[in-house]
């Protein structure tokens, strides 16, 4: 594929009267900056109390936009050409319906930015693994000598990339289901769907509604575009005329996995064991990257060079240290059952598992089969610890811990020689921590504390 650096496509001569930006967060700020290039008037609407958004209000006024916060934001009757909705806002909320009920178009920030960007877009979605894959795609593109940013649900809002003074050869764009809900014309050069499992059921009434939001990534694709999709969900793309490439570390596909190698068409092309990535599920992420690279004319050897020193983002199967030959792996980002199951499936040897956290009403019996041969003992924490122990009774021995500190110590006591200890909670952290990052950082600190007291093992990564 020949890359021609492309600047954003903004025509100041075609300004509209007014654009309303819904949401005062980072996505909203990015959209507002772009809207100011496209409209005579830009209004920022957010239903939060004005006193909580005083700094944001000052920032928007400094940009030249008009902030309208609080009750006035959900009773805005001024003429508006169209509204740009931030992904964190449910489209059923009154702040959005006040426009849709009046027949005023509402689009998402991804759709808004894409209308003014002409370089190839690699759009990456999935229940888990989006951020890691987006980062790897960006690293590979830059290693190949291309000017390429990572944006969307990861990094900076797409609108900020559009406004960049530097021309872009491509963009690696992480897109969540929320961001895909309001697409109209968005047409990525490559659309990637990594995996699918129930999530965000507080936003969607059914699993089918969640799936349908994800499927919008294919809506505008034609025969010249490519879909890269995990084999078990490949049927989701059957209605699209785009070309398709499949992958699976656990079954058939154009890209498969065997004995530490990624294969294409049955031939070894990538030594996954030579990377610093952990878990076979990450091998699937690399498969997607390889498929993207092939489509863009980038060799597998270039991908290998780019990923040789790549380290997965924090809290995603991150190696945080080693004590007496026991690796401690931080997968605190596993806040749902699919992420926990993926982490377990990716382990080549049985681990000591630390799991549990806030009770989100999840049914942990659903992953009983995933424990077999992958977990020799589970140490359970948080609100869910007793219920998980009951759900897993007869499948794996469990012990309960009152704190993460106790859990790490218990896991180390239970570990067989050279056995890894995996924190992969399977639920959110808010019963004990402020975020999954806080939980993962606490795990790291506990490993450091134990390492110091044991006086053994290598330096924490």
SULWO-V687052 format. One record per residue. N is the residue number from 0. RES is the residue in three letters. PSI is psi as a letter, one per 40 degrees, with the letter a starting at -180 (none if undefined). D_CENTER is the distance of its C-alpha to the mean C-alpha in Angstrom with 2 decimals. Layout:
BEGIN
{{N;RES;PSI;D_CENTER} {N;RES;PSI;D_CENTER}}
END
This chain:
BEGIN
{{0;UNK;h;26.85} {1;UNK;h;28.54} {2;UNK;h;26.52} {3;UNK;h;28.29} {4;UNK;h;26.80} {5;UNK;h;26.24} {6;UNK;i;26.58} {7;UNK;i;25.16} {8;UNK;g;27.46} {9;UNK;h;28.82} {10;UNK;g;32.35} {11;UNK;d;33.89} {12;UNK;e;36.87} {13;UNK;f;34.98} {14;UNK;i;34.02} {15;UNK;i;33.76} {16;UNK;d;35.28} {17;UNK;h;32.49} {18;UNK;h;28.70} {19;UNK;h;27.23} {20;UNK;h;23.78} {21;UNK;h;22.42} {22;UNK;h;20.63} {23;UNK;e;21.54} {24;UNK;a;18.23} {25;UNK;d;16.70} {26;UNK;d;15.65} {27;UNK;d;19.20} {28;UNK;d;20.77} {29;UNK;d;19.31} {30;UNK;d;20.49} {31;UNK;d;23.78} {32;UNK;d;24.47} {33;UNK;d;24.14} {34;UNK;d;26.10} {35;UNK;d;28.88} {36;UNK;e;29.47} {37;UNK;e;29.80} {38;UNK;i;31.74} {39;UNK;d;34.91} {40;UNK;h;33.39} {41;UNK;h;29.89} {42;UNK;h;29.48} {43;UNK;h;26.58} {44;UNK;h;26.51} {45;UNK;h;24.98} {46;UNK;e;26.48} {47;UNK;i;26.13} {48;UNK;h;29.45} {49;UNK;d;30.69} {50;UNK;d;31.63} {51;UNK;e;28.03} {52;UNK;f;27.04} {53;UNK;d;30.09} {54;UNK;d;28.34} {55;UNK;d;25.95} {56;UNK;d;29.08} {57;UNK;d;30.84} {58;UNK;d;28.02} {59;UNK;d;27.99} {60;UNK;d;31.78} {61;UNK;d;31.78} {62;UNK;d;29.71} {63;UNK;e;32.18} {64;UNK;i;30.25} {65;UNK;h;31.67} {66;UNK;h;29.81} {67;UNK;h;30.77} {68;UNK;i;29.43} {69;UNK;a;30.38} {70;UNK;d;32.53} {71;UNK;d;33.51} {72;UNK;d;29.97} {73;UNK;e;30.18} {74;UNK;f;33.71} {75;UNK;h;33.36} {76;UNK;e;36.04} {77;UNK;i;36.36} {78;UNK;h;36.11} {79;UNK;h;32.61} {80;UNK;d;31.87} {81;UNK;i;28.26} {82;UNK;i;25.41} {83;UNK;h;21.85} {84;UNK;h;19.54} {85;UNK;i;16.63} {86;UNK;d;13.62} {87;UNK;e;14.34} {88;UNK;h;17.77} {89;UNK;h;18.69} {90;UNK;e;20.86} {91;UNK;e;23.51} {92;UNK;i;24.25} {93;UNK;d;27.61} {94;UNK;d;26.31} {95;UNK;d;24.92} {96;UNK;d;27.71} {97;UNK;d;30.36} {98;UNK;d;29.44} {99;UNK;d;28.80} {100;UNK;d;32.04} {101;UNK;e;33.88} {102;UNK;e;32.56} {103;UNK;h;30.63} {104;UNK;h;27.59} {105;UNK;h;24.14} {106;UNK;i;21.23} {107;UNK;i;17.64} {108;UNK;d;16.79} {109;UNK;d;15.07} {110;UNK;d;18.29} {111;UNK;d;20.44} {112;UNK;d;19.31} {113;UNK;d;19.34} {114;UNK;e;22.98} {115;UNK;f;23.93} {116;UNK;h;22.20} {117;UNK;e;23.72} {118;UNK;i;22.14} {119;UNK;h;20.06} {120;UNK;h;16.46} {121;UNK;h;14.01} {122;UNK;h;11.45} {123;UNK;h;8.44} {124;UNK;i;7.18} {125;UNK;i;7.28} {126;UNK;d;7.26} {127;UNK;i;5.95} {128;UNK;e;5.65} {129;UNK;d;3.58} {130;UNK;d;4.18} {131;UNK;d;7.36} {132;UNK;d;8.39} {133;UNK;d;8.19} {134;UNK;d;10.15} {135;UNK;d;12.46} {136;UNK;d;13.23} {137;UNK;d;14.19} {138;UNK;d;16.26} {139;UNK;d;17.99} {140;UNK;d;18.88} {141;UNK;d;20.32} {142;UNK;d;22.15} {143;UNK;e;23.66} {144;UNK;e;25.13} {145;UNK;i;23.05} {146;UNK;h;22.05} {147;UNK;h;18.33} {148;UNK;i;15.78} {149;UNK;h;11.99} {150;UNK;a;11.16} {151;UNK;b;9.77} {152;UNK;e;6.89} {153;UNK;i;7.00} {154;UNK;b;10.65} {155;UNK;i;13.31} {156;UNK;i;13.83} {157;UNK;d;14.93} {158;UNK;d;18.37} {159;UNK;d;18.87} {160;UNK;d;18.51} {161;UNK;d;21.08} {162;UNK;e;23.38} {163;UNK;i;23.27} {164;UNK;e;26.79} {165;UNK;h;25.74} {166;UNK;i;25.54} {167;UNK;h;22.38} {168;UNK;d;22.56} {169;UNK;i;19.02} {170;UNK;h;15.58} {171;UNK;h;12.18} {172;UNK;h;10.17} {173;UNK;h;6.49} {174;UNK;h;7.55} {175;UNK;i;7.01} {176;UNK;d;10.20} {177;UNK;d;11.74} {178;UNK;d;11.75} {179;UNK;e;13.23} {180;UNK;d;15.96} {181;UNK;f;18.34} {182;UNK;i;18.55} {183;UNK;d;22.06} {184;UNK;e;22.45} {185;UNK;h;19.03} {186;UNK;g;19.62} {187;UNK;i;17.30} {188;UNK;d;19.22} {189;UNK;h;16.78} {190;UNK;h;14.45} {191;UNK;h;12.12} {192;UNK;h;11.22} {193;UNK;d;10.13} {194;UNK;i;11.19} {195;UNK;h;12.14} {196;UNK;i;13.39} {197;UNK;h;14.50} {198;UNK;i;12.26} {199;UNK;f;12.84} {200;UNK;e;16.47} {201;UNK;e;17.68} {202;UNK;d;16.73} {203;UNK;h;17.83} {204;UNK;d;21.28} {205;UNK;i;20.77} {206;UNK;d;18.34} {207;UNK;d;19.84} {208;UNK;d;18.92} {209;UNK;d;15.19} {210;UNK;d;15.68} {211;UNK;d;17.73} {212;UNK;d;15.20} {213;UNK;d;12.82} {214;UNK;e;16.05} {215;UNK;e;16.80} {216;UNK;d;14.87} {217;UNK;e;18.07} {218;UNK;d;20.56} {219;UNK;e;22.19} {220;UNK;i;22.00} {221;UNK;a;25.34} {222;UNK;d;26.90} {223;UNK;e;26.09} {224;UNK;i;22.29} {225;UNK;h;20.33} {226;UNK;h;17.94} {227;UNK;h;16.18} {228;UNK;i;15.47} {229;UNK;h;15.65} {230;UNK;d;19.32} {231;UNK;d;19.37} {232;UNK;e;17.78} {233;UNK;d;19.55} {234;UNK;d;21.93} {235;UNK;d;19.41} {236;UNK;e;20.13} {237;UNK;d;23.87} {238;UNK;e;24.90} {239;UNK;h;23.49} {240;UNK;e;26.05} {241;UNK;i;23.54} {242;UNK;i;23.93} {243;UNK;h;21.76} {244;UNK;h;20.75} {245;UNK;i;19.67} {246;UNK;i;18.51} {247;UNK;h;18.79} {248;UNK;e;19.51} {249;UNK;e;21.54} {250;UNK;a;23.59} {251;UNK;i;24.69} {252;UNK;i;22.93} {253;UNK;d;23.55} {254;UNK;h;21.60} {255;UNK;a;22.36} {256;UNK;h;22.64} {257;UNK;h;25.87} {258;UNK;f;27.27} {259;UNK;e;24.64} {260;UNK;i;24.68} {261;UNK;h;22.55} {262;UNK;i;24.97} {263;UNK;h;25.24} {264;UNK;f;28.00} {265;UNK;e;29.15} {266;UNK;h;29.65} {267;UNK;h;28.06} {268;UNK;e;26.17} {269;UNK;h;23.77} {270;UNK;g;24.57} {271;UNK;d;21.37} {272;UNK;e;23.52} {273;UNK;e;24.23} {274;UNK;i;20.73} {275;UNK;e;19.55} {276;UNK;i;16.60} {277;UNK;i;17.14} {278;UNK;h;16.83} {279;UNK;d;17.49} {280;UNK;d;14.04} {281;UNK;d;13.15} {282;UNK;d;16.13} {283;UNK;d;14.52} {284;UNK;d;11.70} {285;UNK;d;14.79} {286;UNK;d;16.59} {287;UNK;d;14.25} {288;UNK;d;14.78} {289;UNK;d;18.47} {290;UNK;d;18.75} {291;UNK;d;17.40} {292;UNK;d;19.77} {293;UNK;d;22.65} {294;UNK;d;22.28} {295;UNK;e;22.47} {296;UNK;f;25.40} {297;UNK;h;23.86} {298;UNK;i;25.37} {299;UNK;d;23.91} {300;UNK;d;25.93} {301;UNK;d;24.25} {302;UNK;d;20.81} {303;UNK;d;22.40} {304;UNK;d;23.81} {305;UNK;d;20.59} {306;UNK;e;18.71} {307;UNK;d;21.80} {308;UNK;e;20.98} {309;UNK;h;17.20} {310;UNK;h;15.79} {311;UNK;i;12.29} {312;UNK;i;10.64} {313;UNK;i;12.57} {314;UNK;e;12.28} {315;UNK;g;10.58} {316;UNK;f;13.88} {317;UNK;h;15.45} {318;UNK;h;19.21} {319;UNK;e;20.81} {320;UNK;i;24.40} {321;UNK;h;27.25} {322;UNK;h;30.42} {323;UNK;f;33.29} {324;UNK;e;31.20} {325;UNK;h;28.52} {326;UNK;h;24.97} {327;UNK;h;22.75} {328;UNK;h;19.07} {329;UNK;h;16.61} {330;UNK;f;13.72} {331;UNK;d;13.66} {332;UNK;e;9.93} {333;UNK;g;11.24} {334;UNK;e;11.93} {335;UNK;i;12.77} {336;UNK;d;15.26} {337;UNK;d;13.30} {338;UNK;d;11.32} {339;UNK;d;14.83} {340;UNK;d;16.47} {341;UNK;d;14.29} {342;UNK;d;15.04} {343;UNK;d;18.67} {344;UNK;d;19.04} {345;UNK;e;18.02} {346;UNK;h;20.90} {347;UNK;d;24.08} {348;UNK;i;26.36} {349;UNK;i;26.60} {350;UNK;i;25.06} {351;UNK;h;25.87} {352;UNK;h;23.01} {353;UNK;h;22.38} {354;UNK;i;20.74} {355;UNK;i;21.08} {356;UNK;b;20.46} {357;UNK;i;20.59} {358;UNK;h;22.12} {359;UNK;e;19.88} {360;UNK;e;22.34} {361;UNK;i;20.45} {362;UNK;g;22.83} {363;UNK;e;22.53} {364;UNK;d;25.25} {365;UNK;d;22.76} {366;UNK;f;21.69} {367;UNK;d;25.25} {368;UNK;d;25.52} {369;UNK;e;22.51} {370;UNK;d;24.44} {371;UNK;h;27.43} {372;UNK;e;27.99} {373;UNK;d;24.79} {374;UNK;h;25.78} {375;UNK;d;29.31} {376;UNK;i;28.99} {377;UNK;h;26.55} {378;UNK;h;26.86} {379;UNK;h;25.63} {380;UNK;i;24.96} {381;UNK;a;24.43} {382;UNK;d;25.53} {383;UNK;e;24.67} {384;UNK;d;26.50} {385;UNK;d;29.71} {386;UNK;d;28.25} {387;UNK;d;25.99} {388;UNK;d;29.12} {389;UNK;d;30.98} {390;UNK;d;28.36} {391;UNK;e;28.39} {392;UNK;h;32.15} {393;UNK;e;33.86} {394;UNK;d;30.81} {395;UNK;i;30.07} {396;UNK;h;32.01} {397;UNK;i;30.35} {398;UNK;i;31.35} {399;UNK;i;30.42} {400;UNK;i;29.76} {401;UNK;e;30.21} {402;UNK;i;27.91} {403;UNK;d;25.29} {404;UNK;d;28.18} {405;UNK;d;30.26} {406;UNK;d;27.50} {407;UNK;d;27.04} {408;UNK;d;30.83} {409;UNK;d;31.28} {410;UNK;d;28.70} {411;UNK;d;30.57} {412;UNK;d;33.85} {413;UNK;e;32.74} {414;UNK;h;31.26} {415;UNK;i;33.42} {416;UNK;h;34.18} {417;UNK;e;31.22} {418;UNK;h;28.85} {419;UNK;i;25.26} {420;UNK;h;24.00} {421;UNK;h;20.42} {422;UNK;h;18.77} {423;UNK;g;16.32} {424;UNK;d;17.12} {425;UNK;e;15.73} {426;UNK;i;15.79} {427;UNK;i;15.24} {428;UNK;e;17.35} {429;UNK;e;19.34} {430;UNK;d;22.60} {431;UNK;d;23.05} {432;UNK;i;20.62} {433;UNK;e;19.24} {434;UNK;i;15.56} {435;UNK;d;13.65} {436;UNK;d;14.19} {437;UNK;d;17.84} {438;UNK;d;18.04} {439;UNK;d;16.75} {440;UNK;d;19.09} {441;UNK;d;21.86} {442;UNK;d;21.46} {443;UNK;d;21.84} {444;UNK;d;24.90} {445;UNK;d;26.45} {446;UNK;d;26.23} {447;UNK;d;27.84} {448;UNK;d;30.48} {449;UNK;d;31.35} {450;UNK;d;31.45} {451;UNK;d;33.86} {452;UNK;d;36.03} {453;UNK;d;36.12} {454;UNK;f;36.89} {455;UNK;i;35.25} {456;UNK;i;32.27} {457;UNK;i;30.64} {458;UNK;i;29.10} {459;UNK;h;25.70} {460;UNK;none;22.99}}
END
